Amino acid sequence: MTNMRNLIPFALLAALALPVLIHSAPAMAEDDQNWQACVALASNPDERVTACSAVIDAKSETGRKLAAAYCNRGHGLSEKRDLDAALADLDEAVRIDPAHSCAYNNRGRVYGIKGDLDHATADYDEAIRIEPSFALAYSNRGEARFRKGDMSGAIEDFTTAIKFDPKLAIAYGNRGLMYFRMRDTTHAIADYDEQIRLAPSVLAYLNRGNAYRFSDQLDRAAADYAEVIRIAPTDARGWRNRGLIRLYQGDNEGGIADYDKALQFDPSDEFSWNNRGQAKRRLGDKEGAISDFRKALELRPDLGTARKALQQLGAL
């Protein structure tokens, strides 16, 4: 029987999420649909860019309202990954209203996406200086600190964000990931519990499932991955993570079934091919195992477990 160490515990840790601020500046007339769509949380990026552009082009607003229109259009453009245009808008928002915390927070995020963590941190610092209780800016600065290798500073910022806004779900999720990286799965799971209570999401269930898995709570991990499958049945991550748990528990048939679905939705994941190959090998399906291991090596020629398995099967 193939040793369990030949399985690749590949469950992906999702990146920290970075929410941004949609600034609700003093409202114009309620029947002004462009303004409402510009500042509405429910607007998608295309709707926001179009509506805020209409507000800007009308040239009827000045000061904080005009800055808010540029800030929110910058948000929409950043979500569309038109980063240079987003940065130009956020620069303009800062120029119009240098005390506009929204613009600094959102511009920090653009810098973060670009990988310019020093400028991102400086903008979050300024947003916090202007608005010391700005929970979202603390959460976003925590992400930048994490990416710069400052784990303790990141936890401090996420904790401060939670202090100022106990309902900011993403701060719990981000702090949970810090604890997980520190192998403190007890605190990580507690934070993921709170994130899920406030705002259940695929990301939250995946991360909590990972924490359960690393603390050997396999049934609970499988339950979280099953919830991912229920919420997002075409997301390969739920299937392949649950498949791994099933293989750990000796359910090779169930694991293969899950990997079949995972590969249907993401055929480029070499670890799914490798792990399904391991399960097939356990069940005596030599030809199927060889085929899967070869596919894994095709996708990642340095995958040692697949290469070793092929050598052991006399196929390499």
Disulfide bonds with the S-S distance in Angstrom:
Cys38-Cys52 2.02
Cys71-Cys102 2.01
